[in-house]
Amino acid sequence: MDRATSLNWKDRNRDKVAEYTQHRQKHDPAFRAMKATAQRRRKARQRAGTSLEDCDSIKMIYEQAMALQRITGIEYHVDHMVPLSLGGKHEPGNLQIITAVKNMKKGARPIWP
């Protein structure tokens, strides 16, 4: 099911969605934690002004890192060239795939071209 179909179904079935969500929030601590995490990410994306197209590109970068890890057996990270803590953006042009060892050594220092 694609995103548009899912959103249409949710729009037509608001009562069912609300009832289901309320039940899960009351009885499932993992759901509350997952919802809080999603909300933090959504707010961060809004603050950063990340578009949906950028989100798809970013997702592809993370998928490439996971594929590299499966192929080589070496752990890879997606790194922000200019760290978020120094004003870098969470956008495709600021991301690179590097080994976990290099990323841990780099820390929150920027890589300037």
N, C-alpha and C positions, 0 to 999 in steps of 0.2 A: 504494500500500500504506500503510495507516495504521500508527501507532506500535505498537498492540497486536499486530497481525499480525506485524510485524517482530520484536518482542520474543519472540513465541511461536516463530517460526521459529528465531531465535537460540538459544532455550532448548532446542529439540529437536535442534539441530545444533551443539552446543558443540564437538565435535571438529573439525568443518570450520572453524568460526569461529576456533578457536585456531590451527590449522595455517595458515590464510590470514593471520592477524594476525602470526604469527611470521615468515612469509616476507616480508611487507611491511616489518616492522620491520628485518629484516636487510638488505634490498636497496633500500629506497626512503627516502632522507633526507627527502623532502617528507612522507611518511606519518608519520615520527617527529615532525617539527615540527608537523604537523596534530594528531597525538594529544596532544602536549604542550600545545598551545594549548587543546584541548578539555578536558584534565584541569585546567588552570588555571582555566578558566571554571566547570567543575563544582565545583571546590573553593571558588571565590569565591561561587557560588550557594549552596552549603551553609553557608558562613560567614554569608552575608547572610540565610539562611532564606527565600529566594525560592521560592514555591510554583510548581507547574506552571501553575496558572491565571494567575499573575502573569507567568510566562515567555511565555505566549501573548499577554497584553496588551502586554507589552514588545515582542514581535516585531511586533505590529500597529502600534505607534508608529513603529518603525524603517521599516516598510513605507510608512506614511503620509509619512514624511520623504522617502523615495526617490520616491514618487509626486509629491509637491510639486516635487521637483527636476526630474523629467521634464517636468512640465507647465509650470513657469515658467522653467526653464533656470538658476535660481539655486541655488547649493549650500546645502543645509540640513544641520544637525547635530541630533542628539538630545542635549540638554543636561541635566545633573543640576542642578536648582535649588539644592539644597544639595550641594556637591561631595562625592564619595566621600572625598576627603582630609580633609574636615572632619566626617566622621561621617554624611554623607548615605547613604541606602539606594538600591540599584538596584531600584526598584519603580515602578510606573506613576504613583503620586501625586507622585513626585519628578522626573519627566521632563517635558521640554517640547521642542517643535520650534522652533528659531530658526535664523536664517541663520548661515552659517559665519562671516561677518564679525563679527556680534554675539557669537557664541560665543568667537571668538578674542580679542575685546576684553574679554569678561567674565572669561576665565581661570578660576581656581579660587576666585572670590569668590561668595558665596551671594547669591541674590535673595530678599529677605524681603518677604512680602506687606504 
